[in-house]
Amino acid sequence: MQHVKVKYSEKPHLKEGATWFSRWWYHRQIKHDNRRYNHYDQQRKTVTLRLLSLLGIAAAILIYSMVMPRPSSTVSTKLNQTMTFSNQGTNVQLTKKVFNDETGLLELHFKFTGNADDTLTTGINMKRFKLSFAGDRYIQNGQSEYHIIATSTNTMVVQFEKLKTNFQDVWVGFADKSIDTENIKTAVDESSDSTKKPAKTSDQVATIVINNDDKLPVNKHRKVLTKKQLVVAQTNTNIQEQKQAIKENRTAIKEWQAAIKEQTENVRATRQQLPDMTDKEQAQANETIESYQSKMTDLKKNISDTKATIDSKKEKIKQLEKQKTKQQNGQLNVPKLAQ
């Protein structure tokens, strides 16, 4: 494509005293070259606009990728999912997660349980638990601050501060450094020069994954809570759990009582029909009555045991209320975790 820098009309080519034909030809060339200049100039403007548009789209995509969360192939760990991380049967559960996408605060709540049920066992020693963190590079490089806070004898909170709001995922690993007595072996042959021990089983590690997706609960008003606030909040949660358990137990008692009433009516109705039955039918009816009575005995025992459980939980609530008062006065009395 020919490049015209200056319009033809700006170049004085017409000589003085030129004939009419020369003047006509000169003006004709001016019009022709000006049209050609305007055409090329319009092409240059069009190309420039297209390049600027492409640069603008690229900049918009770059800014969008920096602001919006990046997709991740990892799957978030479900709340209250039990995960074993100890060779001795200790479990961990992610019970709560909150994220402030404006300040970059991610708050994770964990609960430790034994392998039998959801209650705390004496084998759990939080002082020996080790945590490791992975995920995006800024976590490993220390660009984000994290705090590990024990909130009770079997719960803890991990706070991430200054987390990038578009973080991809966070991995929290749990390991139990307690001594595994099952792997302590003596020498097989005393005459042997060396003590032979079987290879120690690898420590079982549980990894909790928190993925930054639309399922992550967001609280724009969430602030960094102090250790005292977290401990008191956990005690309140424990109190509410006990109250909820009492409520569920009372509902169960009412259902058992209704079932006992039904069984009693069945026994009464069956006995009323005994005179009109044959000997064989009476024998079968008596077995049915004994079955009803056996069920009623079991239900009454369930009611008695559940009432005892309710009394125990009421006593536990009183203890937690006293504990809460001490915590509000600064007596936290929670385990110290190994860093």
N, C-alpha and C positions, 0 to 999 in steps of 0.2 A: 504494500500500500504506500503510495506516494505521501511523503510528509511535507506539508506546506506550513512554513513557520510564519510567514507574513502575507497579508492579503496583497493581491496583485495591484490593487488600486493605490497601495502605499509606495509602490516603486515607480518613479518618474521615467517612463520609457518614451514618451511622446516628445519629439523634437520641435523646436520653434519653426514656424513656417511650413508645417506639414500640410499635405493636401487633405481634401475632404475625405478621400478614401482611407488615408492613414488614420485620420481622427476617428472615422467610423469603425475601422478595424481595432483601434486601440480601446474604444469604449466597449466593443463586443468582447474583447479579451478580459476586460475588467469584470464584466458580468459573469462570464464563464468561470474565471478563476475564483471569484468570490463565492459562487455557488459550490464549487468544489471544496473550498476552504471550510464553508459552513457545514458541509456533509462530513468531512473528516473530524471537524471540531465536535459535532454531535456524537460521532462514534466514540471519540475519546471520553466525552462526558458519560456516555452509557456504560463503557467499560469501567470507568472509575466508580460509578454508582454501584455496579454489580460487585466489584471488589470490596467496597466499603460495606455492602450488605452482608457478604460472606464473613468479613471480619466481625461484624456486629453479631451475627448468629453464633460464630465460634465463641465470642466473649460471653454471650448469654448462656450457652451450654456450659462453659467453664464455671461461671458464677453459680448456675443451678446445681452443678455437681458438687460444688463446695458447700452450698447451703443445705441442700436436701440430703437425707440419709441415704447412704449407699446400700444397694441390695447385698444380702449375704446368703451364702449357701447353707449356713448353720441353722439349726432349729433351736428355739428357746426351750429351756427346761420348764416343764409345767410346774405350777404352784403346788406345794404339798406333795410333790413326787418324792418317794422315799428312795434314797441312794446310799448304798453301803460304801464306806470308804476306809474301813478298818478290818484287818484280819481277825479282830476280836468281836466283830458284829456291830460296830457303831454305825448309825445312820445319820444322814443330814437331809434336811428339807428346806427348800426355798419357800418361805411362807408369805413374803410380801416384797414388792418392788415398786419404787416410785422414782420418776425422772422429771427434773425441771429442765425443759429444753431451752430455757433462756439463760440460766446460770451454769448449766452443765453439771448439776448435782444428781448423782444416781445413788439411791439408798436401797440397800438389800438387807432383808431380814432372814435369818437362818435359825433353825431349831434342830437340836441333836437328840436322838432317841436311841434306845437299845434295840436289840434284834427281836425282842419278845412282843412288845406292843408300843403304844405311843407314850408310855410313861417313862420318866427318867430312871435310869438304873445306876447303881453305885459304881459300875464299871466305867462310867464316862468321866473323863478328866480333861476338861477343856484346856488346861495348862499345857497339855502335850499335843494339842492339835496344831498342825502347820497349814498355812494358807499360801497359795501361789496364784499369781495373776498373769493372764495372757490376753491376747486379742489384738487390737490395733497397736501399732508401734509406740504411740505416745504413752501408753500405759507402762510398757517395759522400759522406756527411756526415762521414766520419772516425770514426764511433763504433766501428768495428772497426779494429784495427791489422793491418797486413800487412808482411811482410819478404820481400825478394827476395834470394836467396842463390845465387850461382854455385857449383856443386859440382864442376865439371870444365870442360874446354875446350868442351864442347858439351852440358852439362846444367845445370839450375837447379832450385831449390825455391822455391815461394811459400808462406809460412806466414800464415794468417789467425788472429789471436788475438781473443778476446772476441767471437767470432761468435755471433749469436743461435742457439740450438739449434734453433729452428723456422724458420731462414732458408729462403727460397723457392728462390732460385737465385743462383749467382755466375757472372759473365761475366768472362773474362780475355782481353783483346785483345792481339795481337802485331803489331808493325809494325817494318819494317827501315828505318832512316834512312840507310843507306849511299847514297852518290851513285850514281845510275843513269847510267852513261856513255852508254847508248843514247839518252838524252834530251838530251845536250849537242849543240847545233847551232850552226853559224856562220851569218853573214848570207847569205841567198840571193843578194842583189844588192848589190854593194859600193857602188854609186851611190845606193842607197836611204838615206833619212835615218834609218831605224830598222832595227834588226835583227829579222828575222822568225824566230820560232821556233815550232815546232809545240807544241800544248798538251801539257803533261806528263801522261803517263798517271798515273792515280790510284794511290796506294800501295795495294798489296794487303794486307789485314789478315785475320788468322786469329783467330777467336773460339772459345775453349774454354768450354763451358757445363758447370757442375757443378750438377746438380739435387738438391735434398734429398729423396730418395725412399728406398724400401726397398732400392735397389740400391747405395746409397752405403756403402762398407765402414766399419764403426764399430769403433773401438778405444778403450774407456773408459780404458785405461791409457796412452794416448799422451800424451806431454808435449812441451813446446816444446824442440826439440833445438838445440844451439848450432851455429854455422857449422862448427866443427871436427868435431863428430859427424856432421853431414850430409855433409861432404866425405869423411870416412873411410868412411862407409856407402856412398857412391856408388862409391868405389874398390873396395870389397868386391863391389859389384854388378858392376862391370866385370870383376873377376877371375873371378867366377862365370860371366859370359857367355862369357869366353874358354875356361874349362874345359868349359862346355856345348858350345861350338862344336867343341872338340877331340873330345869324346865323339861328337858327331854325325858328324864327319869320319871317325873310326875305324870307326864303324858302316858308313859308306858304302864305305870301303876293303874291309871284309870282304865286303860285298855284291858289289862289283866283282870281287874275287878269286873268289868263288863263280861269278859270271857267266863269268869267263875259263875256269874249269874246265869249265863246261858247253859253252862254245864249243870248247874243245880236244877234248872227247869227241865233239862233233858232227863236227869235222874228221876225227878218227880213224875214226869209224863210216862217214863218207862215203867215205874212201879205201879202206876195206876192201871196199866195194861196187863200186869202179871196175872190177875185172876182169870182172864179170858184166854190165856195161852196154854198150849200143851206143855208137857214136862220138858220136851226138847227145846221148845221156844223159850220157856222160863230159864233154862240153863244158859241159853245164849244171851237172854236179856240180862241175867245176873252178871255175866262176863262184861257186857256193855256197860252196866252200872259201875262195876269195878274200874273199868277203863276211864269213865268219866271222873270218878273219885280220885284216881291216880293223877289225872291231869290237873284236877283242882288242887291236889296236894303240891304238885310242882309249881303251879301258878302262885299259890300262897307263899311258897318258899322264895320264889322270884320277887314277890312283893316285899317280903321281909328283908331280903338281901339288898334290894334297891333302896328301901327306906334307910337301911344302915349306910348305904353309899351316900345318900342325900345328906344324912347327918354328918358324915365325914367331910363332904364337900362344903357344908356350911361352916364347919370348923376351919377348913382350909381357907375359906373366904375371910374369916376373922383374922387368921394369921397373915394373910396377904394385906389386909387393911392396916394392920399394925406395921407390917414391913413397909408399906407405902408411906406411912407417916414418918418412919425413920429415914426413908430415902429422901423425902421432901426436906428433911432437916440435914441432909448431907451424908447420912450413914448409908452408903450404897451397898456395901457388902456383896460385891460381885467378883467372880474369878478374874485373875490377871492372866491374860493370854500371852503365850510365847510369840514374840515377834520374829 
